[in-house]
Amino acid sequence: MSNSPKIPDVNDSEVANAIINSKPLRLEDVAILNNDNCKIKDKQRVERILNEFMSGGHERLQIVSDFDFTITKQRTSNGATVPSSFGIFEECKSLPPNFVKAARELHDIYRPIEVSPHISRAEKVKAMIEWWTKSGENLMGFTFDLKEIDEIAKKYAYSMRDNSHELFRNLDALNIPVLVFSAGLGNCVIAMLRQAGLFYPNMKVISNFLQFKDETMLNGFQEPIIHTFNKNETMLEGTDYYDLVHSRDHIILMGDSLADSGMADGVPASSHVLKIGFLFHHANEYLEEYMNTFDIVLIDDQTMNVPLTLLKLIEGKTPSTE
């Protein structure tokens, strides 16, 4: 289990009264949103959106989430490694040593650009395109068996956030669409979700997927390339999934990087979006920027307790009424 501080659940009696009596919910009624590691800059805005969500019910809700270090933990209680989706891939034994070496060199060059607060978005986008193009070129000319990914993913099934199973099981039971947007490797994202028992029928993964030539010969990535700064709902236009969710105008967005806050870009202007940011590394340095970007910022919270609590409120349930 995680060493994260114990996160309180819903304040049962007050929230139950707010739901039963149809009174506007107050943030002070929800204990978990008043925890020390939960930071909210504009409480009136969050309160207003949450009441709108509760009024609309789960039929108007959709979830948009990043994968690496959002659905997976940013740390574990025992210090075990939590690899990214590309990290999972790089552990596959059949990969040529020169591929792994080149991949890590590219990471060391471009990752600092991706996360730097001092580089413009335009420069970052250019760098991300270069990174992913070179990575695709590095993924050519050798054979690979996708079963290897499943074997590695099985080792890391523990790395999902605490209470992920309850959250995603409930979302599926309520038929709430879940869009997982990842600039990582989609084959590994899906393998991780499956191995952890979280890949439900209501879930769609938009990510980078391996492309093959002659069934087993790797041939780079499938198009389009998804990077940190272009993963948003405009990429869904013209798809069956877009038709499914375009009328669901209440959105809970979850991410761990500042760029993740744009994943709901492209939804109708009338939509209400509640953005949850998981902050871990350099929390003191980045807190203000995260609070200016996300509606709710969770510091070193390795659980899904806040999204799960919000879902219970929207569904009209509290622990005392279930």
C-alpha positions in Angstrom: 0.0 0.0 0.0 1.0 3.6 -0.5 2.7 5.7 2.1 0.7 8.7 1.0 -1.2 10.4 3.9 -4.6 9.0 4.5 -7.1 10.8 2.3 -10.4 11.4 4.0 -13.6 10.3 2.2 -16.8 12.3 1.7 -18.2 14.1 4.7 -21.1 11.7 4.8 -23.8 13.5 6.7 -23.4 17.0 5.2 -23.0 15.8 1.7 -25.9 13.4 2.0 -28.0 16.3 3.2 -26.9 18.5 0.3 -27.8 15.8 -2.2 -31.2 14.9 -0.6 -32.3 18.5 -0.1 -30.9 19.6 -3.5 -28.9 22.3 -1.8 -25.8 23.7 -3.5 -22.9 21.7 -2.4 -20.1 23.6 -0.5 -16.5 22.5 -0.8 -16.2 22.5 3.0 -18.8 19.6 2.9 -16.3 17.4 1.1 -13.5 16.5 3.5 -11.1 15.2 0.8 -11.1 18.6 -0.9 -10.0 20.3 2.3 -7.0 18.0 2.9 -3.6 19.6 3.3 -2.3 18.1 0.0 -5.3 19.3 -2.0 -4.9 22.8 -3.4 -7.7 24.8 -5.0 -7.0 28.3 -6.2 -10.6 29.3 -7.3 -12.9 27.6 -4.8 -16.0 29.3 -6.2 -15.3 28.0 -9.7 -14.8 24.4 -8.5 -17.9 24.6 -6.4 -19.9 26.0 -9.3 -18.7 23.3 -11.7 -19.2 20.5 -9.2 -22.8 21.6 -8.6 -23.3 21.7 -12.3 -22.0 18.2 -12.6 -24.2 17.0 -9.8 -27.2 18.6 -11.4 -26.4 17.0 -14.8 -25.8 13.5 -13.5 -23.5 10.9 -14.8 -25.2 10.7 -18.2 -23.5 14.0 -19.2 -20.1 13.0 -17.9 -16.9 11.9 -19.7 -13.4 11.3 -18.4 -10.2 12.4 -20.2 -7.0 11.2 -18.6 -3.3 11.0 -19.3 -1.7 7.6 -18.6 1.9 7.7 -17.5 2.1 8.9 -13.8 -1.6 9.8 -13.9 -3.3 6.5 -13.9 0.0 5.0 -12.8 1.6 6.2 -9.6 4.4 8.7 -9.4 6.0 6.7 -6.6 5.3 3.6 -4.6 5.5 3.0 -0.9 8.4 0.5 -1.1 10.4 2.5 -3.6 9.7 0.1 -6.5 10.2 1.5 -10.0 7.2 2.9 -11.9 8.3 2.9 -15.5 6.7 4.9 -18.3 5.0 3.1 -21.2 8.2 3.6 -23.2 10.2 2.3 -20.3 8.1 -0.9 -20.4 9.0 -1.3 -24.0 12.7 -0.7 -23.4 12.8 -3.6 -21.0 11.9 -6.1 -23.7 14.8 -8.5 -24.0 14.7 -8.9 -27.8 15.3 -5.2 -28.6 18.8 -4.6 -30.1 21.2 -2.9 -27.7 21.7 -0.1 -30.2 18.0 0.7 -30.1 17.9 1.1 -26.3 21.0 3.2 -26.3 19.7 5.5 -29.0 16.3 5.8 -27.3 17.8 6.8 -24.0 20.1 9.3 -25.7 17.1 10.9 -27.4 15.3 11.0 -24.0 18.2 12.8 -22.4 18.2 15.4 -25.2 14.5 16.1 -25.5 13.0 15.4 -22.1 14.6 18.5 -20.5 13.1 20.6 -23.3 9.7 19.1 -22.8 9.5 20.0 -19.1 11.5 23.2 -19.1 9.5 26.2 -17.8 11.8 28.5 -19.8 11.3 27.3 -23.3 8.3 28.5 -25.4 5.5 26.2 -26.5 6.4 26.7 -30.2 10.0 25.6 -29.5 8.8 22.6 -27.5 6.4 21.5 -30.2 9.2 21.6 -32.8 11.4 19.6 -30.4 8.7 17.0 -29.7 8.2 16.4 -33.5 11.9 15.9 -33.9 12.0 13.5 -30.9 9.1 11.4 -32.1 10.4 11.4 -35.7 13.8 10.2 -34.7 12.2 7.7 -32.3 10.2 6.3 -35.2 13.3 6.0 -37.4 15.0 4.1 -34.5 12.1 1.6 -34.5 12.8 0.2 -38.0 14.5 -2.8 -39.4 14.2 -5.5 -36.6 11.7 -8.1 -35.7 9.6 -7.9 -32.5 6.9 -10.0 -30.8 4.2 -8.0 -29.1 3.8 -10.8 -26.5 7.0 -9.5 -24.9 5.1 -6.3 -23.9 2.5 -8.3 -22.0 5.2 -10.2 -20.1 6.9 -7.0 -19.0 3.6 -5.2 -18.2 2.5 -8.1 -15.9 5.5 -7.2 -13.7 4.2 -3.6 -13.2 0.5 -4.2 -12.7 1.0 -3.0 -9.1 1.9 0.5 -10.3 -1.7 1.7 -10.8 -2.9 4.3 -8.3 -4.7 3.0 -5.2 -8.5 2.7 -5.7 -8.1 2.7 -9.5 -10.0 -0.5 -9.7 -13.0 0.9 -7.9 -13.0 4.1 -10.0 -12.8 2.5 -13.4 -15.2 -0.3 -12.5 -17.8 2.2 -11.4 -17.2 4.3 -14.6 -17.8 1.2 -16.7 -20.9 0.2 -14.8 -22.3 3.7 -15.3 -21.3 3.6 -19.0 -19.3 6.8 -18.7 -16.7 7.1 -21.6 -13.1 7.2 -20.6 -10.6 8.6 -23.0 -6.9 7.8 -22.2 -4.7 10.2 -24.1 -1.0 9.2 -24.0 2.1 10.6 -25.8 3.7 7.3 -24.7 3.5 3.9 -26.4 -0.1 2.8 -26.8 0.7 -0.9 -27.1 2.2 -0.7 -23.6 -0.6 1.5 -22.2 -3.2 -1.1 -23.2 -1.1 -4.0 -22.0 -0.6 -2.3 -18.6 -4.4 -1.6 -18.3 -5.2 -5.2 -19.3 -2.7 -6.7 -16.9 -4.1 -4.6 -14.1 -7.7 -5.4 -14.9 -8.6 -1.9 -15.8 -9.2 -2.1 -19.6 -13.0 -1.8 -19.7 -15.3 -1.6 -22.8 -16.0 2.1 -22.1 -12.4 3.0 -22.5 -10.6 4.3 -25.6 -6.8 4.8 -25.8 -5.4 7.4 -28.2 -1.6 7.1 -28.3 1.4 6.1 -30.5 1.2 2.5 -31.7 3.9 0.4 -33.3 3.7 -0.2 -37.0 4.8 -3.5 -38.6 5.8 -4.5 -42.1 5.4 -8.2 -42.9 3.8 -8.9 -39.6 6.9 -9.0 -37.3 9.3 -6.4 -38.8 9.0 -3.1 -37.0 8.4 -0.1 -39.2 8.2 2.9 -36.9 5.0 4.4 -35.5 1.5 4.5 -37.0 0.3 8.0 -38.0 -0.6 10.4 -36.6 2.2 10.9 -34.0 0.9 11.9 -30.6 3.2 14.1 -28.5 2.7 16.1 -25.3 1.4 19.2 -27.0 -1.0 17.9 -29.6 -3.0 15.3 -27.6 -6.5 16.8 -27.4 -10.0 16.1 -28.5 -9.6 17.8 -31.9 -7.9 14.5 -32.9 -11.2 12.7 -32.4 -13.2 14.6 -35.0 -14.8 12.3 -37.5 -14.4 9.2 -35.3 -17.1 7.0 -33.8 -15.8 8.0 -30.3 -16.3 11.7 -31.1 -19.9 10.9 -32.0 -20.3 9.1 -28.7 -18.9 11.8 -26.5 -19.6 15.1 -28.2 -22.9 15.6 -26.4 -21.3 14.8 -23.0 -20.4 18.3 -22.0 -19.3 17.6 -18.4 -15.6 16.6 -18.4 -13.2 15.5 -15.6 -9.7 15.8 -16.9 -6.7 14.2 -15.1 -3.0 14.7 -15.8 0.4 15.0 -14.2 2.1 17.5 -16.5 1.1 21.1 -17.3 0.6 20.3 -20.9 -2.0 17.7 -20.0 -4.4 20.5 -19.1 -5.1 21.0 -22.8 -6.4 17.5 -23.4 -10.0 18.7 -23.5 -9.2 21.4 -26.1 -11.6 21.0 -29.0 -14.7 20.2 -27.0 -17.7 22.6 -27.5 -17.3 26.0 -25.8 -20.4 25.3 -23.7 -18.7 22.4 -22.0 -17.7 22.4 -18.3 -14.2 21.0 -17.6 -12.9 20.2 -14.2 -9.1 19.7 -14.3 -7.2 17.6 -11.7 -3.4 17.8 -11.7 -1.2 15.3 -9.9 1.9 17.1 -8.7 4.9 15.2 -7.3 8.4 16.3 -8.5 9.5 19.8 -7.4 6.2 20.5 -5.8 7.2 23.7 -4.1 8.7 25.1 -7.3 5.8 24.2 -9.6 2.8 24.6 -7.2 1.8 28.1 -8.2 1.9 27.2 -11.9 -0.1 24.0 -11.4 -2.7 26.0 -9.4 -3.0 28.5 -12.2 -3.5 25.6 -14.7 -5.5 23.0 -12.9 -8.7 23.5 -10.8 -7.6 20.9 -8.2 -4.0 20.1 -7.5 -3.1 17.0 -5.6 0.4 16.9 -4.1 1.9 13.5 -3.7 -1.5 11.8 -3.7 -0.9 8.3 -5.2 -4.6 7.4 -5.1 -7.7 7.9 -7.2 -9.7 9.0 -4.1 -10.5 12.5 -5.3 -11.9 11.4 -8.7 -13.7 8.6 -7.0 -15.3 10.9 -4.5 -16.4 13.3 -7.3 -17.9 10.4 -9.2 -19.9 9.4 -6.1 -21.2 13.0 -5.7 -22.2 13.2 -9.4 -23.9 9.8 -9.2 -25.8 11.1 -6.2 -24.3 8.6 -3.7 -22.3 9.0 -0.5 -20.9 6.1 1.5 -23.8 6.4 4.0 -26.4 6.1 1.2 -24.9 3.2 -0.8 
